[in-house]
Amino acid sequence: MIITARIQDTYAASRLLNFCALSSSGSLNYALKLFRHTPMPNVFMWNTLIRAQASSSSPIDGLLLFAEMLRRGVTPGKHTFPFVLKACSNVKSGRCCEQVNAHVLKFGLDSDLHVANGLVRGYSVSDGLQDARKVFDELGKRNLSIWTTMICGYAQNDSADEAIRLFDGMIADGFEPNAVVLASVLSACGQSACLDLGEQIHMYIEEKGMEIDVIIGTALVNMYAKNGSLVKAKQCFNGMKGKNIATWNAMVCGLAVHGHAEEAIHFFKMLEKENVIPNDITLLGVLSACCHAGMLDYGSEIFYSMKRVYGIEPILKHYGCMVDLLGRGGRISEAEELIKGMVWKADVVIWGALLSACKECGNIEVAERVVKKILELEPQNHTVYVILSNMYAEAGRWEDVMKRRKGMKEVSLKKTAGWSLVDGDA
């Protein structure tokens, strides 16, 4: 085309650019070169490149291209903004969403449902649920996609109650839920302990003859497992034709949380026999099971083989489980050394787990060091003073008790009733 001067033919150039930018056999770099050699690229060409870059490993380039489009006086259309907003979603930038939203309003496209859907999604994945809801509420009419995106946004941001309320509103408006929204609501039911609604959705799926694929099946297993309905969770699990690691994780973690440690580990061993590769969530579930059952040896074996066997670098939650496990086994010094050797900076939850273990074992020496660490992170954490004072009293160290209590009175500290240092989900 370049040799024959057909690059001047914008239509032909746009077809070639579309192939290069979007085809699996194409080349985005070549598409960009072609774009730069086109004297007056049309809106279709701009949109195509923004679309390709939004889905690339560098979505920010799509936003930069959109900015260039505006600088060159090219008017974006209703097909431009969904691609730009996809780039915003992929960079997870609420600020970018706000700026694009302003242009959407400027060009009078705020009532376009496809554009609005992109805004809702962009805000939802960027910690901007309030802004997403504002866009949603201001729409004069809504379609199933908009409802689905908003409900999914709530579910994915741990706003389960809002997701369920919005789902009720969608049904009241006469929309029939699709598989995507049902999977999100099932997730919300798991988060908010709404077993009744989860069971109703399960019945609805069966009555409608909907296919229980991996996504829906995993959502059902997860919902039942988190609600403690483990028999039904296993029934759904066993009835699935295909499973992925998320399905296995739902069973392992669900069993672990509800104290069925041996069964959780049994599922983990089944997973390995079936050559399913575990991830960090799987191993966290196994470590959690070991904590609940006091299985120190097996838990240590899993933890210390994470990187070597599974290629997974332990994160804070894994360390938290291991510290808790060592503490429950009375191995206080080993737990303290583990924390000191962490690449991550220990948080209050991890130090709190060690302090609880010190309290159980009466290890005042380590407890004093732990309290200092907690106070460095949370200077107003008054409860640690109370715990240490009580440990002194149990050891008969009354002089230290009086010193500690005198210090507490001087800063007007009061014991907080029913406060726990250890996160119950750890």
N, C-alpha and C positions, 0 to 999 in steps of 0.2 A: 504493500500500500504506500509505503514511504517512497519507494523507487518510482512508482507510477503516479505519484502526486495525489493518490486517492485519499491521503490523510486529510485533504480539504473537504472530503465528503463526510460530514459530521455523523450522518446516519450509519454509514459503514464503519466509521471509527468507533461509534458507540457500541455496535454489535461485537466488534473485536475486543474492545475494552471490557465489556460485560463477561465475555468468555475468559479472558485473562484474569480478571479480578475475582470471579466467583466459581469458576470451574475447578474441580480437583486436579485437572490436568493443566491448569493455567499458571500464571505467575503474577502475583500482586506487584512485584517490582517492575515487571515489564508493563503492566497496566498503568502504573504511575508514569513511566517514561512516555508511553503513548499519550497519556493525558496532557503531559507537559508540552508535547509536540503538536497538540491540537490547538489551532489559533483561537477558536471560540467554542469551548466545550459547552454542550447544552446541559439542562438541569438533570436529564437522565444520567449523563456521565458523572456529574457531581454526586448524585444520589448513589450510583453504583459504587463509586470509590469509598464514600462515607460508610456505606453498608459493609463493604469488604473490610475496611479498617476497624469498624466497630466490633467485628467478630474475630479480629486478628489478635496476636499476642500483645499488640500495642494499641488498644482502643483509643488512647488519648490522641493518636494521630487522626482519628476520625473527627474528633472535636476541633482539632487545629485546622483541618480541611474545611469544616463548616465555617469557622471564623474567617478563613480566607475567602470562602464563597460570599460571605456577607460583605467583606471589604471590597470585593470586585463588583459589587452591585448586582449580583445574581439573586433573584428572589426565590427563596425556598418555598416548596409546595407542601401539600399534605402528606406526600410520600417521603419527603426529606426528614421531617421531624421524628418519625418512629425509628429511623436508623440512627439519628443523632442521639436520641434518648436511650437507644440500646448501648451506645458507647458510654453514656453517663452511667447506666446500670453496671456495665462491666468494669468501670473505674471506681464505682461505688462512691460517687461524689455528689452529695446533696447540694453543694454550692453550684456545681455545673447544672444540675437539674433546675435550680432557681433561675439561672441565667437563660437557659433554653426556654423555660416556662414564660419568661418575659417576652421572648421573641414569638412564642406561640400566641400570646395575647395580642402582640403588635400586629401579627398577620391574620388575626381573627379566626384562628383554628382551634380555639379552646373547647369548642363543642364537638369537634371531630372525635368520634369514639376511638379510632385507632391511635390518634395522637394522645388522647387522654389516657388510654391504656398504658402507653409508654411512660407518661408522667407518673402514673400511680406506681408502676413497677420501679421506675428509677428512684423515686422517693423511698419506696418500701425497702429497697436493698441498701439504702444509704442512711439508715436510722432516722428517716423523716416520715414516720407514720402519720403524724398530725397533718403534714403538708399533703401526703397522699390522700388522706381522708377528706381534706378540704377540696381537692380536685374532684374526688368521687361525689361528694355531697352537692357540688355546684353544677353537676351535669343534669340537664333537663330530662334526658332519657338515658337509659343504661342498657347494655346488652349482657349476655352471659359472660363474655370475656372480661368485661370490667368487674363484674361481681366476683368472678373467679380470682382475678389478680389481687383485688383488695382483700378478699378472705385469705388467700395464700400469704399475702404480706403480713397480716396479723398472726397467722399460724407460725410463720417462719421467724417472727420476732418475739416469740413467747408471749403473745397477747391472746391466749387461748379463749378467754371469755368473750372478747370482742369478736373473734373469728366466729364463734358459735352464735352470738347475737346477730351478726351480719348474715350468717347462713340462714337463720330463721327469717330474716327480712327478705332474703332472696326467694325463699320458698313462698312467702306471703305475696310476693310480687308475681308469682306464677311461673317462675323459671324452673326448669327441670335440671337438677345438678348433673354435671359430667364427672368423669372419673378423676380429673385433676382436682376439682373442688372437694369431692368426697374424700380423697386421700388427705387433703389439707385439714378438713374438719375432723377426720379420724385422728390425725396427729394432735389437734387441739383437744379432742376428747381424752387422749392419753395424758396431756399436760394438766388438764383441769379436773381429772377424775370423774368425767361424765360417761360412766359406763352405760347408762340407759340409752343415751343418744347414740353412742357408738354401736350398741346392739340394734337399734332401730335402723341405722345406716346399713349395717350388715344385712338385715332382713330386706331392706329396699334393694340392695345390690342383687340379692338372690331372686327376689320377685321380678325384677326387671330383666333377669337373665344376663346381667353384665358379666363380661369376662373378668375373672379374678387373676389379673396379670401380676407381675412381680411388684409393681408399685402399689396397687390396691391390696394385694396379699400381705405385703410387708407392713402397710399401714394398719391392717387389721391385727396382725400379730403384735405389733408395737402397742396398739391401743389396748388390747386385752392384757398383755403382759404388764404394762404400766399400771393398769387398774387392778392387778392382782388376780385376774381371772385366768390363771395359768393353764387350766385344762382346755379352755377354749382357744387360748393362744397356741397350744400344742396341736390342737385339732386343725386350726387354720394352717399352721406351719407344715404339718404332715400332708395336708391336702393340696399344697402348692406344687405345680408341675416344675416350675423354675424358681430358684432362689438366688439372691445375691448376698454379698457380705452384710448389707444392712438388715436383711431378714435374719441371718444368724445372730447378728449383734442384738436385735430386738429380743431374741430368746435368751441369749447368754446374760445380757444386762438385766432383763426382766426377772429372771430366776434369781440372779445375784441380789438384786435390791430387796426381794421378798424373802430372803434368807434360805433359799434352796441352793446352797453352795455346791453340793456334790453333783446335783443335776446340771447346774450351770457349767461345771467343769466337764461333765459328761458330754454336753452339747459342743463344748470347745474341742474336745478330742474327736468327736464325730466330724466336726468341720475340717480338722486336719486330715482325717482319713479320706475325706472326699476331695482333698487337694484344693480346698478353698483357702485363699491367702488372707490371714487375719490382718486387721489394721489396728491403729492405736485405740479405737473405741472397744474393739474386741478384747484386747489385753487389759484395758481398764476394767471391763466387766469381770474378767477372770480374777484380777487382783482384788476387786471389790468383794467377790465371792470368797476369796481366801481370808479377807479381813473379817467377814461375818462369821466364818467357821473357824477362825484361828489357825488356818493351815499355813503356818510360817514357812515350812520347808518348801512346799510346792510354790507358794507365792514368791519366795526368794528365787527359786529356779526360773520362774517365768520372768521376773523383773530383770535379773542379771543376764538373761539371754535375749532380751528385747532387741538390742542393736545387733548382737552377733548372729542370732538365728533368724530373726524376723526383719532385720534392717530398719527397725523403728527406734528413733531417738526418744527416750522417755521425756515427757513434759511434766509440768507441775502437778497435775492430777495423779499421774503415775507415782511420782515421788511421795505425794500425800498419802496414797494408799499404802506404800511401802513403809513409810514412817509410822503410820497407824498400826500396821501389822507387826513391825518390830517392837513398838511400844506395848502392844497388847501381850507380846511374848516376853516382856520384861527386859528386852535388850535395848535399854535406854541409851547407853554410850554409843552403840552401833548406829542407832537412829540419829543421834546428834552428829556423828561423823558423816553419815550419808547426806545430811542437810548441808554440812560444810563443804562437801565435795561436789555439790550441784553446780551446773553451769548457770542455772536459773537462780534468780534471787528469790529466796523463800518468802512466802506471803504469810499472813496471819493464820490462815487455815492450817498450814503445815506446822508452824510453831505451836499453834493451839493443840494440834494432835499430840505433839511431843509433851506439852505441858500437862495435858490430861493423863498421859502415860506416867509422867513424873508423879502426879498426884496419887495415882493408883499404887505406884511402887514406893512412894514416900521418898523419892530421890530429890532432896532439897537442893543439893549442889547444882545439878543440871537445871532444875526449875528456876533458880535465881538467874542463871544465864539466859534462859528462855524468856523470862519476864522482861529482861532488859531489851532483848531483840524485839519483842512484841511492842514495847513502849516506844522504840525507835520508829516503828511503822505506824503506830496509833497511840500518840501521847495521851489521848483522853480515854484510853481503854482501862477503865477503873476496875473492872472485874478481876484482872490479873492480880491486883493488890490483895483482893479478898481471898483468892485462891491460895496465894503464897502465905498470907496471914494464917489461914486455916491449916496449912501444912505445918507451919511452925507450931501451932497449938497442938496438933496431933503428935508432934515429936517432943512436946513438953518444953519447947524453947520459948518460954514465956517472956523473956527479956526482948527477944526479937519480935514477938507478937505485939508487945507494948510499943516498941519503936515503930513498927509498921502501922499500927492503929493510930498512933499519935500523928504520924505523917499523913494518914488518910484524913484525920479530923482537920488538920491544918489547911488542907486544900478542899475541905468540905465534900469529901467523897462519900457516896452512899452505895451500899450493895444493891445491885439490880436483881430483883427476884426472877428466878426462872431463866437466867441468861446462860447460854452454853457457848463455850469457846469453839467446840468442834462442829463443823458443818455436817448436818445429817446426811448430805448427799456425797460426802467424801468417801 
